[in-house]
Structure formats: structure tokens, C-alpha cells
Amino acid sequence: MTTTTMTTADRSTSTCTASTRANTSTTSTGTRTGTGSDLARRWAAYLTAEVDAASLAVFRAGYGALIAWEVVRYALHDRIYRYYIEPGFFFSFVPFVRPWGGTGMYWHFGALFVLALLCAVGLFYRVSAALLCAALTYVFLLDKAQYLNHLYLLCLLGLLLAAAPAHRALSLDRLRARRASPAGAAPGAPAETVPRLYLFALKAQIAIVYFYGGIAKLNGDWLRGQPLTMWLAEHGDAPLVGPLLASPTAGLALSYAGLFIDLSMGFLLFSRRAFPIGAALAVAFNFSNALLFNIGIFPYAMIASLALFGDPSWPRRRLPFLFKGADAPGDDARAPSPAAPQRSALPLALLHGYLLFHLVVPLRHWVYPGDVAWNEAGHRFSWRMKLRDKNVSELGIHVLDPRTGVREPLDVEEWLTSRQLGEMCARPDMLVDFAHHVADRWRDDFGVRPIVTAKVVASLNGGPLRDLVDPTLDLASQPSGLLAVVQPPRY
């Protein structure tokens, strides 16, 4: 009797203990899940919170002004004609994207100028910003020979600005809205604020440019001071600093300085305490690049991007005359309303998808064989800036008629402009594009598609001369397009 009672009690205790352990496990799991969900909610709340639109508006104005100035530079240096009217063939990124005929490209750049000014002053902003992004991207896609990192960046920044309500402050749209309402603003309209996610997207894009620019410099040539040492030697006759720049020590020191600045800049700019140091370094770094290298408005665009970092309301304190009579939202971010997470679900998803895409794309060269600096596979859209100097010592393109076996040299200068030729001879994918064009024309004229080969001998960053592509390879039979890769020759 006693034994039975004890056994029952033991079983009861065992059952309670098991139940307690199960509850503890469930509570622990629930806590972990709750913590993850809580972090996600806090992150979403941070991004959807309203912040002062002043810094975004200042950047918007600088962005539009820079594009307008770039259009003026193109016109003054006759680049519209030389780049987009004179060539008879274009290395288009997208086959169906071609320049306007006649004087259409002049009109296009004229429209770019007007749209850039409308964006800068914030007039009809939603329409003008979208059209500006589309018009700029069209120009970018026309010819690989005109590829520039800064033009690619301007297209991306234009896309992000077109999505952002960057006209809520310091804009003619805002002024028109205040004048149209007796109370100075429409009832229920937000103050001059924007969801933080739009600022964050622009800042993250700039940080990605710096960081991947630094990652790309982690290669043997850059760490031994090349090609910067060769380029600085070209400035050896400059007054005062010429002999210093021509020194190999200067090239090595500046190579490592550039590596450090690129890798650290994003972290410095995002840090409130370190921002002044980062901003000073960014200004000095980009101004020196502008003085030493012919890289257009890229350094000035990076300097203008500093307006995005730091406190969003800084322009109201530093430039109060620009915001006289504006509805100041104050320094603190306004918390989103309870319905904000639902309204912001799509923008948040698009933001994270956009950032993930741009974090992955610069790494794609790892899936291709060979050295990216040599075969260019994965070079574009990856912020690989000022990393290589290719000296081409021999270029010969030949066409072989498969019916007769006759092999003829091609006078490339009759087909391409000097700029296109200079770009093509160092980039295997452009050689393939040109070979397809030659083969198509030959087939139209003679009824047979020929074999097109190229003998290109070049050196990389002062290294030994070697074949850029296999001289026996029929380039016209190779796949072309954004994802096509020309296999490097075997040595």
C-alpha cells in the first residue's frame, strides 16, 4: 500500500517536471523568436520614422546642378556629336537601345539639362525626377565605350531620388503648395519630413561605392603601388610637387592611403562622432582625385553626397536663409503612426532587395575564370575604379571567308572612332561585340558569315606583354551580352 502510493507520487512528480521543462523550452524559444521579431520591428520603425527633409533637399539640389553642369561640359567639348552621332556602330548594353537619329541627341541632352534644373529646384519634382533618371539611364546604355563609374552612380542615385519625396523641403513645389493654401500648408500635410529609409538608401549606396572601391584595391598590383606610381610619374613636371609625385614612394604611399580611405569611409560617415573626420578626408581625397585624374564630376558628386550624412536638419542651422518661413519639423524624428508599418512594407522590401542586389553584383567576378583586371569579366558595375592600365602594343583583326579560305585584315579605323577603338582593344567583351557586328555586315554583303579573329597583345600595369584573347578563337561565334565571358587564352 505504501509502495504503491510512493510510486504514484513519483510518477506525478516526474510528469510535473517534464511539463515544467517543456514550458521552459517553449518560453526560451518564444523569447528567442520574440527577440528576433522585436529587432525587426525596431529596425522597421527606425527606417519608417519621419526625419527632417532638409539634408535630402540639399543633396537633391546638388545632384541636379551637377548633371546640368555635366550636360554643359558635353556641349562645350562637342562630346554629344563625337560620342553619340559620329560613330556608325555602338557597343550598346541593350541591343534595341540606339541613339536618336538626326539632331535627336542634341534635343535629348537639352531635355536632360532642363530636367536636371527642375530636379535641382524641386519643380514638378515627381515627374521631372523620374524623367531625368530615365533620360540619363538611356544615355548610359548607349555605348560601353562611354562607360564611366560616375555615370552609373548618377543613374542609381537618380533612381533613388525619383522614389524619394525629396521635394518636401527647399523646393518650388513646396512653395507653390504653401501659397495655394491660406494656412500655408494643406490640412494634415506632413511637415518638411521624409521617412528615414530614403535617406538611408542613398547613404548606403554611397557607402557601397567606397567600400567596394577599397575591396577591389586588395590585389597584388595595387599593394605594390601600381598603376598609381606610373600615373603619378606623368605629373613629374608639375610645379613644386612634380618631383615628389614622380617618386615611387609617393605612388606606394598614396596607394595605401586610398585603400584605407575607401575601406573606412562608409563607417566614418555613418558614425556621428567620426563624421567630421570622414567628411574632411572625403573632401581632401576627392579634390586630390579631381586634380590628378580626368574623371569628370565623380569627385564632386561624392563631395555633394556628404550632405546626406550627419544630422538631417543640419542645413536649417548652417543655411537658415534657405529655409526662412518653412515648417521646421524639429531635430527629433517623428515616430511612425500605427498604420505606418503596413504602408511601408513595400518600400522596406524594395529597399532591402535593392541593397542586397548591390552588395552581391560587385562580387560576381569570383564566378568567372581568370583575372578580372585582365579579362574584364565582372569589371563593370563593381566600383573597380582606377585599378588597371593596359598598354596595347599590337591590334589586328582578321576576317576569314569559310568558302574560299581567304583571310583578310580589317581596317578597324574605318569602323570605329578613336575613342571606341581605344576602349575596345583592352576589353574582350567589346571585341566580341564588334566581331558580331562585322560578321553580320559581311553576311549581309556576301551571303556567308565569316570567322573573325583578333590578335591583341597588351600588358597590365607595366607587366609582361601577352595575348588578351586567343588569336585563333572565332569571336563572332562567342556569346555576347551582359553575362557573356570571353575565356582567356591558355599560356
Secondary structure in CASP SS format (residue, H / E / C, confidence):
PFRMAT SS
TARGET T0000
AUTHOR 0000-0000-0000
METHOD secondary structure of the structure
MODEL  1
M C 1.00
T H 1.00
T H 1.00
T H 1.00
T H 1.00
M H 1.00
T H 1.00
T H 1.00
A H 1.00
D H 1.00
R H 1.00
S H 1.00
T H 1.00
S H 1.00
T H 1.00
C H 1.00
T H 1.00
A H 1.00
S H 1.00
T H 1.00
R H 1.00
A H 1.00
N H 1.00
T H 1.00
S H 1.00
T H 1.00
T H 1.00
S H 1.00
T H 1.00
G H 1.00
T H 1.00
R H 1.00
T H 1.00
G H 1.00
T H 1.00
G H 1.00
S H 1.00
D H 1.00
L H 1.00
A H 1.00
R H 1.00
R H 1.00
W H 1.00
A H 1.00
A H 1.00
Y H 1.00
L H 1.00
T H 1.00
A C 1.00
E E 1.00
V E 1.00
D E 1.00
A C 1.00
A H 1.00
S H 1.00
L H 1.00
A H 1.00
V H 1.00
F H 1.00
R H 1.00
A H 1.00
G H 1.00
Y H 1.00
G H 1.00
A H 1.00
L H 1.00
I H 1.00
A H 1.00
W H 1.00
E H 1.00
V H 1.00
V H 1.00
R H 1.00
Y H 1.00
A H 1.00
L H 1.00
H C 1.00
D C 1.00
R H 1.00
I H 1.00
Y H 1.00
R H 1.00
Y H 1.00
Y H 1.00
I C 1.00
E C 1.00
P C 1.00
G C 1.00
F C 1.00
F C 1.00
F C 1.00
S C 1.00
F C 1.00
V C 1.00
P C 1.00
F C 1.00
V C 1.00
R C 1.00
P C 1.00
W C 1.00
G C 1.00
G C 1.00
T C 1.00
G H 1.00
M H 1.00
Y H 1.00
W H 1.00
H H 1.00
F H 1.00
G H 1.00
A H 1.00
L H 1.00
F H 1.00
V H 1.00
L H 1.00
A H 1.00
L H 1.00
L H 1.00
C H 1.00
A H 1.00
V H 1.00
G C 1.00
L C 1.00
F C 1.00
Y H 1.00
R H 1.00
V H 1.00
S H 1.00
A H 1.00
A H 1.00
L H 1.00
L H 1.00
C H 1.00
A H 1.00
A H 1.00
L H 1.00
T H 1.00
Y H 1.00
V H 1.00
F H 1.00
L H 1.00
L H 1.00
D C 1.00
K H 1.00
A H 1.00
Q H 1.00
Y C 1.00
L C 1.00
N H 1.00
H H 1.00
L H 1.00
Y H 1.00
L H 1.00
L H 1.00
C H 1.00
L H 1.00
L H 1.00
G H 1.00
L H 1.00
L H 1.00
L H 1.00
A H 1.00
A H 1.00
A C 1.00
P C 1.00
A C 1.00
H C 1.00
R C 1.00
A C 1.00
L C 1.00
S C 1.00
L H 1.00
D H 1.00
R H 1.00
L H 1.00
R H 1.00
A H 1.00
R H 1.00
R H 1.00
A H 1.00
S C 1.00
P C 1.00
A C 1.00
G C 1.00
A C 1.00
A C 1.00
P C 1.00
G C 1.00
A C 1.00
P C 1.00
A C 1.00
E C 1.00
T E 1.00
V E 1.00
P E 1.00
R H 1.00
L H 1.00
Y H 1.00
L H 1.00
F H 1.00
A H 1.00
L H 1.00
K H 1.00
A H 1.00
Q H 1.00
I H 1.00
A H 1.00
I H 1.00
V H 1.00
Y H 1.00
F H 1.00
Y H 1.00
G H 1.00
G H 1.00
I H 1.00
A H 1.00
K C 1.00
L C 1.00
N C 1.00
G H 1.00
D H 1.00
W H 1.00
L H 1.00
R C 1.00
G C 1.00
Q C 1.00
P C 1.00
L H 1.00
T H 1.00
M H 1.00
W H 1.00
L H 1.00
A H 1.00
E C 1.00
H C 1.00
G C 1.00
D C 1.00
A C 1.00
P C 1.00
L C 1.00
V C 1.00
G H 1.00
P H 1.00
L H 1.00
L H 1.00
A C 1.00
S C 1.00
P H 1.00
T H 1.00
A H 1.00
G H 1.00
L H 1.00
A H 1.00
L H 1.00
S H 1.00
Y H 1.00
A H 1.00
G H 1.00
L H 1.00
F H 1.00
I H 1.00
D H 1.00
L H 1.00
S H 1.00
M H 1.00
G H 1.00
F H 1.00
L H 1.00
L H 1.00
F H 1.00
S C 1.00
R C 1.00
R C 1.00
A C 1.00
F H 1.00
P H 1.00
I H 1.00
G H 1.00
A H 1.00
A H 1.00
L H 1.00
A H 1.00
V H 1.00
A H 1.00
F H 1.00
N H 1.00
F H 1.00
S H 1.00
N H 1.00
A H 1.00
L H 1.00
L H 1.00
F C 1.00
N C 1.00
I C 1.00
G C 1.00
I C 1.00
F H 1.00
P H 1.00
Y H 1.00
A H 1.00
M H 1.00
I H 1.00
A H 1.00
S H 1.00
L H 1.00
A H 1.00
L H 1.00
F C 1.00
G C 1.00
D C 1.00
P C 1.00
S C 1.00
W H 1.00
P H 1.00
R H 1.00
R H 1.00
R H 1.00
L C 1.00
P H 1.00
F H 1.00
L H 1.00
F H 1.00
K C 1.00
G C 1.00
A C 1.00
D C 1.00
A C 1.00
P C 1.00
G C 1.00
D C 1.00
D C 1.00
A C 1.00
R E 1.00
A C 1.00
P C 1.00
S C 1.00
P C 1.00
A C 1.00
A H 1.00
P H 1.00
Q H 1.00
R H 1.00
S C 1.00
A H 1.00
L H 1.00
P H 1.00
L H 1.00
A H 1.00
L H 1.00
L H 1.00
H H 1.00
G H 1.00
Y H 1.00
L H 1.00
L H 1.00
F H 1.00
H H 1.00
L H 1.00
V H 1.00
V H 1.00
P H 1.00
L H 1.00
R H 1.00
H H 1.00
W H 1.00
V H 1.00
Y C 1.00
P C 1.00
G C 1.00
D C 1.00
V H 1.00
A H 1.00
W H 1.00
N H 1.00
E C 1.00
A C 1.00
G C 1.00
H C 1.00
R C 1.00
F C 1.00
S C 1.00
W C 1.00
R C 1.00
M C 1.00
K C 1.00
L C 1.00
R C 1.00
D C 1.00
K E 1.00
N E 1.00
V E 1.00
S E 1.00
E E 1.00
L E 1.00
G E 1.00
I E 1.00
H E 1.00
V E 1.00
L E 1.00
D C 1.00
P C 1.00
R C 1.00
T C 1.00
G C 1.00
V C 1.00
R E 1.00
E E 1.00
P E 1.00
L C 1.00
D C 1.00
V H 1.00
E H 1.00
E H 1.00
W C 1.00
L C 1.00
T C 1.00
S H 1.00
R H 1.00
Q H 1.00
L H 1.00
G H 1.00
E H 1.00
M H 1.00
C C 1.00
A C 1.00
R C 1.00
P H 1.00
D H 1.00
M H 1.00
L H 1.00
V H 1.00
D H 1.00
F H 1.00
A H 1.00
H H 1.00
H H 1.00
V H 1.00
A H 1.00
D H 1.00
R H 1.00
W H 1.00
R H 1.00
D H 1.00
D H 1.00
F H 1.00
G C 1.00
V C 1.00
R C 1.00
P C 1.00
I E 1.00
V E 1.00
T E 1.00
A E 1.00
K E 1.00
V E 1.00
V E 1.00
A E 1.00
S E 1.00
L E 1.00
N C 1.00
G C 1.00
G C 1.00
P C 1.00
L C 1.00
R E 1.00
D E 1.00
L C 1.00
V C 1.00
D C 1.00
P C 1.00
T C 1.00
L C 1.00
D C 1.00
L H 1.00
A H 1.00
S H 1.00
Q C 1.00
P C 1.00
S C 1.00
G C 1.00
L C 1.00
L C 1.00
A C 1.00
V C 1.00
V C 1.00
Q C 1.00
P C 1.00
P C 1.00
R C 1.00
Y C 1.00
END
